[in-house]
Amino acid sequence: MYMKNIQDTEDAVHNAFLKAIETRKQFESENHEKAWLIRVASNICKNMLKAACRKNEPLNDNIPDSNISNEAKELLSELSKLPDKLKIPVYLFYYDGYSSEEIGQMLHISSSAVRTRLQKAREQLRNVLGDERSVE
């Protein structure tokens, strides 16, 4: 969602796993390790975007053309424009299948704050995409 193209996404994932190998961190559980990797990958993506911005080199802004509908592409495009505090819970909840409690633990916020952010994101997407489409 951050990088919007396969090449930069692969670079970010590669860097996240390198960071995991370099730190040799011991995790309490597989879920804790996954949450840590998501956070590290998110930070790497943000750093890559900042570096590209400083160099005035915009990253390729295409969403993969795989087998997704135009409606789904539009939703992904609008989702990527949301602020991180709304985008990340949406991604973790709908794409990765985490519960609001698990997301709250990852982001160090309450589960009710996660649900509020999910609701705000749905409202913003509904406003942009139109009321006739269901975002839920």
Buried (B, 14 or more C-beta within 10 A) or exposed (E): BBBBEEEBBEBBBEBBEEBBEEEEEEEEEEEBBBBBBBBBBBBBBEEBBEEBEEEEEEBEEEBEEEEEEEEEBBBBEBBBEBEEEBBBBBBBBBEEEBEBEBBBBBBEBEBEBBBBBBEBBBEBBBEBBEEEEEBE
